[in-house]
Amino acid sequence: MSNAPPTSSSGIDLYHFPTPNGLKATVAFEELKSLGVDVKYTSHFVNIMKGETRAEWYTEISPNSKIPAIVDHDRNGAKVWESGSIFLYLAKHYDTSYKLHFENDQEEAEMISWIFLGNTALGPQAGAVWGLSHHPEKQRTAMKTHIAEVKRLYGVYEKRLTEGGGREYLVGAGKGKFSFADIAAITWVRIAPMSTGDPTILANSFPNLFAWSERILAREGVKKGIPEGEYFNQMRSQEGWEEGIKKGMEWVWEEDEAEEGDKKRKKDEL
Ligand SMILES: N[C@@H](CCC(=O)N[C@@H](CS)C(=O)NCC(=O)O)C(=O)O
């Protein structure tokens, strides 16, 4: 689609692609719909692999040439880009019964903080691991730095989820309430194997984050928002995918192991 798709006459046009940032938007819309919120959206794929985000028609909607973005024909054609901005826009104008956000000011502020953490820290760090894993020049130091940061961030989420004897969701009184804060993190947390090279990292090292992710991925709206054909779903449907992921990331650690071996040999020789 290098030309603009037909514009809807009403409702919201959503421009996206099934990447973790794009999925945040489809999950948000599908969750709102499954919770009974009256929001109508039409989905348009913008193929990021073919550079369609840089087409002129698209940069008029999303000046930073990224998905997701929306145009709201029911509100004077308002254009909103950046997944976090889309959450806040939907919260303000559509989710007026607080299904995915909070009436209480303090809780709303906490939700916004967790949305920003997902969007400014977890997403970019995990995204960097993904990006570098496709680079033939194999930048080991950068890769290690980003993986370490992703793991540190998992620790931040893990700690939050252990508070008060265990929370079910990131924000909200008691055990919390599912909100945009959770959506801002889940599409990245679910691909933890790809972000770390370790297929069992969540279950083994971050049990509360793992339980949280399973809880969220079982939700009706979340399942609808993440299509079967999406990259990670496809990968996981293939036998031996765990081994494939580990092998694909071996280059990050293999020289370390060789160095460790050298150090040990030298020590033994002394
Ligand atoms: N902070 C942005 C990140 C958006 C983003 O990085 N989108 C990527 C896909 S995950 C994209 O559009 N890449 C296409 C390109 O750079 O041309 C958000 O949360 O919306």
The ligand as an SDF file (V2000), in Angstrom:
LIG
                    3D

 20 19  0  0  0  0  0  0  0  0999 V2000
    7.4150    4.9340   20.5470 N   0  0  0  0  0  0  0  0  0  0  0  0
    6.6930    4.4990   19.3810 C   0  0  0  0  0  0  0  0  0  0  0  0
    7.4830    3.4620   18.6360 C   0  0  0  0  0  0  0  0  0  0  0  0
    6.8580    3.0840   17.3220 C   0  0  0  0  0  0  0  0  0  0  0  0
    7.7600    2.2160   16.4830 C   0  0  0  0  0  0  0  0  0  0  0  0
    8.9700    2.0910   16.7390 O   0  0  0  0  0  0  0  0  0  0  0  0
    7.1830    1.6000   15.4590 N   0  0  0  0  0  0  0  0  0  0  0  0
    7.9720    0.7800   14.5510 C   0  0  0  0  0  0  0  0  0  0  0  0
    7.4190   -0.6350   14.5140 C   0  0  0  0  0  0  0  0  0  0  0  0
    7.5040   -1.4410   16.0830 S   0  0  0  0  0  0  0  0  0  0  0  0
    7.8780    1.3350   13.1400 C   0  0  0  0  0  0  0  0  0  0  0  0
    6.9050    1.9500   12.7840 O   0  0  0  0  0  0  0  0  0  0  0  0
    8.9100    1.1280   12.3330 N   0  0  0  0  0  0  0  0  0  0  0  0
    8.8450    1.4790   10.9440 C   0  0  0  0  0  0  0  0  0  0  0  0
    9.8740    2.4330   10.4740 C   0  0  0  0  0  0  0  0  0  0  0  0
   10.7210    2.8680   11.2760 O   0  0  0  0  0  0  0  0  0  0  0  0
    9.8280    2.7450    9.2900 O   0  0  0  0  0  0  0  0  0  0  0  0
    5.3220    3.9630   19.8050 C   0  0  0  0  0  0  0  0  0  0  0  0
    5.2190    3.4060   20.8940 O   0  0  0  0  0  0  0  0  0  0  0  0
    4.3610    4.1120   19.0560 O   0  0  0  0  0  0  0  0  0  0  0  0
  1  2  1  0
  2  3  1  0
  2 18  1  0
  3  4  1  0
  4  5  1  0
  5  6  2  0
  5  7  1  0
  7  8  1  0
  8  9  1  0
  8 11  1  0
  9 10  1  0
 11 12  2  0
 11 13  1  0
 13 14  1  0
 14 15  1  0
 15 16  2  0
 15 17  1  0
 18 19  2  0
 18 20  1  0
M  END
$$$$
